[in-house]
Amino acid sequence: RPSGMAAERVALILGWTDSKPYHLRRYERMWKGLGYTPVSRATPLHELCIPERQGFPIARELLRKIASLEPTELVMHVFSNGGGFNYLQVRAVLEEDEEFARLRRALKGLVFDSMPSLRLHPIALVMLSHLSDESSSTKIMNLLWALRKNAQYLVQWPVLGNPWGFYVPSLLELPVHVPELFLFADGDALIPADNVEEFVERRRSRGAHCTTRNFGKNSAHVSHHKLHRRAYEEAISSFLRSSANRRHRDLGGVVNGAGIRSRL
């Protein structure tokens, strides 16, 4: 699609920690197939250590890119806690900045894949640097950086507390008017299924409309689409149809499989 051309529906994809643009292409293709223009952003490892408000310029630039497409419908697809950190920054700017009031009204759905973890600890930086699919030399550099950053956090902990302690409370306190879909699995070794289920119940208790899909023991972290493509895409399609029907129910219409509103 040519730059600046209006897009009726846009999907913002926020990748997991240390994801790369090529990791997100399968999701870009999926959203294109669903009739959305995808806008994606990978999450570098070092961004987990950016104080929340220091990430606002990045979020603002991303939202301006989406706003230039003038969407009437926006869906956000967020992966793991790395994407979750980016998502918090994007939502904060979206909710607070009147420049994006029109975009705020366009937000119609939220899809969360392999998130959140309820008990984040800075030692995760070391684990993530090791799990990276970078070259060995880059892995070593990332590991040294993560160890240094982790040592800094542990020294500051008695005074400042957990530097990521804001994460789950901030997610819980976000507005509840937009439907949410949670995609997770019993087989996820990084984000336990019971963490997601507990978070969902806490969101529901606040009034959020949450849908869940557990892919069972034969799936893995941020790999549900790769391992269960048809079921994954059907879960999202069903969620989008259900969300659209809820929006149009007071108008006496429903949304058919192609996303077209029709009268009963």
Secondary structure, DSSP 8 states (H G I E B T S, - for coil): --TT---SEEEEEEEEET--GGGGHHHHHHHHHTT-EEEEEEE-GGGGGS-GGGGHHHHHHHHHHHHTT--SEEEEEEEHHHHHHHHHHHHHHHHH-GGGHHHHHHEEEEEEES---SS--TTHHHHHHHH--S-HHHHHHHHHHHHHHHHHHHHHHHHH--TTTTHHHHHHTS---S-EEEEE-TT-SSS-HHHHHHHHHHHHHTT--EEEEE--SS--TT-HHHHSHHHHHHHHHHHHHHHHHHHHGGGTEEE-TTS-EEE-
